[in-house]
Amino acid sequence: MNRTHHRSFKAILFHPTAKGMLLLIPALTALIILFVIPIYRIFHLSLFDPHFTLKYYLAFFQRPVYMRVMWITVKISLIVTAACLFVGYPFALVLSRAGEKLSKLFIVCIILSMCISLLVRNFSWIIILQRSGIVDTFLMKVGLTHHHVKLLHNLFSVVLGMTEILLPYMILPIFSVLKSIDPNLPQAAQTMGARPWQAFWWVTFPLSLPGVYAGFLLVFIMSLGYFITPALLGGAREMMISNMIAFQVQTVLNWHFAAGLSMILLIATLIFYAIFNKAVGLEKLENLGV
């Protein structure tokens, strides 16, 4: 009887499905330790002080300044996403039609740019945009302006810095989809009388929409929680909710309210994700691969 149970257990243990589940254990363990437990701790901290309370959530909705910070966060995220799409789509289109060697070279350059420290990239923008910096000096020398232009610590510098950092996350998904489109399809449309721009608009662009959706989702969600660039390049009027959370933790030492703000940001992100899924359908992104 024991041998029978042993054989049954052995058969279950070495079943292909069981082997696959065993391979998932390290990843699931890391996910629970690094994500699930911290999120639970933040959620608990936002509701108990030390007894159950909703005052930290109510404080967010009762004070206009916090609602304004949330609106600034959404506004900057939308502007950055639109800027990345405006710049990234033409770049990905040209890249997809370039030669194999040239496209691979640019892809390597894009990936290498993602490996550069965010602090280095942000401090580089400070040097470029500061008063009497490279851009300011150039504008005055060519006569476009006769006084110093404020290019730093405002909405412009935040959007510019975030767009430069997040641009690869828009380019790569769009490029992967454009590269997979059969080049004979636009050519067939032109053969049937369509002009090049018509072939692009009615054939290429609709087929590339899964890449656009993926890039939009990636850039917008990452923008919502961005911290370093608004902190270094922005001013008081460009404070995003992540900067507000850091202020509550580091300066005010109000960990409970910071936890409440974090959960509100997480809930807002999940709401956007649900709306995006309802409007677009994430199943359209299943076959994406870079």
N, C-alpha and C positions, 0 to 999 in steps of 0.2 A: 504493500500500500504506500509506503514511504517512497519507494522507487517510482511509483506512478506519479505521486505529487511532485517529486523532484524533476521528473521528465516534463511534466506539464509546466512547471515554473520555468524550467530551462527553455522550453519552446516559446513561452511568452516573452522571456527576457531577450532572446535572440531573434524575435520576430522583427522584420524590417521596420515596421511602424514603431515598435518599442525602441529600436536602435536610434531612429530619428528623434524620438522624444528625449532620449538620454543625451543626445548632442545639443539639445536646446537648454538643458539644465544650467550650464555655465552662463549663457546669455540671459536666461530668466532670473538667475540669482543676481547678476550684475544689475539688471533692470530694477529688481525689487529694492536692492540696497541703495542704488544711486538715484532712483527716481520715485518709486512708490512710497518708500518710508519717509524721505524728505518732504514730499508733497503732503503726506498725511500729517507730519509734524507741523508744517506751516498751517494747514487747515485747522488742526487742533489749537494751535497758538492763537489763531484769529478768532476763535469762538470761546475760549476759556481764559479768565483773568481774575482769580483762579476758577470762578464759577462760570457757568454758561452765560454768554452775553452776545448781543448783536450790535453793541454800541459802536464798534469800529467800522462795521459796514454802514450803519446809519450815518456816521460822521462823514463818510465819503459823499453820500448823496445830499446831506444837509448843508455842506459847505461848498459854495460855487467854485472856489479856487481849485478843488480837487476834480470837479467835473470839467473845468477848463483845461486842466492838465491832461485829462483823458482825451478831450477833443483835440488838443494839440498833438498828442501821440497818434491818434487816428489820421489827422490831417497830414502830418509829416510822413507817415507810413504810406499813405495813398500817393502823395507827391513823389516820393522816392520810387515807389513801384511803377508809377507812370513814366518817370524819367528813365528808369532801367529798361522798360519796355520800348520806349522811344529810341533809345540808343542801342539797346541790345538786339532788337529784331533785325535792323538793317545789317549790323555787324555779323550776326549769325547767318543771314541770307548770303552775304558776300562770301563768308567763310565756307558755307556749304557748297558753293559753286566754284571755289578755288581748287587748285590742284591738290592731289593727295599729300604731297610733301609739305606744301605751304600750309594747308589746313592743320596738319599734325603739329607743325612748328608753332602755330598760333595757339592751339589747344594746350600745348606744353607751357607756353608763356602764360596763358590764363591760369592754369593750375598752379604754376610757380608763384604767381601774384597772390593767390589765396594763402600761400604758406608764409608770406611776409607778416611780421607782427603788426597787429592793429595799432599799437602805440606808435610804432615807427611811421606808419602811413598817416596817422592823424597829426603827429608832430611835423611831418613833411608838409601837410596842408597849412599848418600854422605858419611855417616859414614862408610858404608861397603867398598866403593871403593876408599876412599881417601888415600893419601900417608901415609904409616904405619898403614893403616886400617886393618880390619879383613882379607880380601883376600890377600892384599899385604904382611902382616906379615906371613900368612899361607904359601904362595908360597916360601918365603925366608927360613922359618923353615924347610920345607920338601926338600929343596935343588933344587927346580925347577928353581930358579933364584937367583943370588947373588947380585942383585941390585934392587932398587925400580922400580916397573912397573907402568907406567902411565895408570891408569884405569878410570880416571875421566876427565871430560871436553874434551871429544872427541866423535867420532862417536859411539864407543862401548858403552859408558855409556848412550848416548841418546837412542840408539836402545834397550838396556837392560831395561832401565826405562820405555820406552813407551810400550814395549812388555809386561812387567809385569802388567802394568795398563790396557792395552787394551785386554789382553788375554781372560777375561770372555766374551767379546763381540764376540769372535770367538767360544768359547767352547759351549755357550748356544744354538745358532742356530743349530750347528752341532749335539749336543746331542739330541735336540728335534726331529730332523729328524731321527737319528739313532734309537731312542727309538720307533718311529712309524713304523719302518720296521718289517715286519712279520719274526720272527726268523725261521720259517719253510722254507723260501726261500733259505737261504744259506745251510740249512740242506738238502734240496731237491737237490741242485747242487752237494753236496758231495756224496749223494746217487747215483747220476748218474755218478760218477767217478771223479769229480773235487776235487783237493786238497784244504785244507783250505784257502791257499793264493789265489788260483784261484777262489774259491767261493767268497772271499772278493772282489777281483779285478773286477770280472765280474758281481757280483750281488749286494753286499753291497755298494761298493763305488759309482757306478752310481746312485743308489737310494738315496745316501746321498748328491749328488751334490747341490740340492737346499739349504741345510744348509751351504755348503761351499760357495756358491755364496752370501748368506745373510751375513755370517761372513766376507767375503772378502770386500763386499760393506761397511758394518758398520765400520770395522777397518780402511780401506783406507781413507774413507771420514773424519772420526774423526782425523786421523793422519795428514791430510792436514792442518787442522787449529789448531794443537796442539801448546801450548804456554809454560806452566809452566815447563814441563820436559826439553825441549831444553834450556830454559832460565837458569835453575838451574844446569843441568848436562852437558850441551854442552859448546863448546867454540866458538871462533869467526868463525871458519871454519864450524861449524854446525848450523849457524844461519838460521832459517826457516822464511818463509814470515810473519808468525804471530809475530815473534820477531822483524822483520823489521817494521811492522806496529806500534808495541808498541814503538819502538825507535823513529819513526817519530812523534808520539803523545806526548811522555813524554820528550824527549830530544830536538828534533829539533823544536817541536811545529808546524809542517807542517801538519795541519789537512786535507788540501785538497789532498795532496799527499797520506796521510794515507788512506783517503777515496777511492782514486783511486786504491791503492794496495788491499784494501778490496774487491772492485768490481771485480778486476782481479782474485783474489782468488775465489770469488763466481762464476764467469764465468768459470774458469778452472774446478771447482767442477761440475758444471752443464754439461760441455762438457764431462767429464769423465762419469758422470751418464748416459748421452745419448749414449755414446759408449758402456758402460756396458749393457744398455738396448737393444741396437741393437745386441750385440754379444751373450748375454745370454737370454734376455727376462725376464722382471721382473714378468711376470705372473707365472713363475715357483716358485716364493716365496710367492704366495698368501696363500697357505695352511700351512705356517709355524706357529707354536705356541709353546712357551716354557711353 
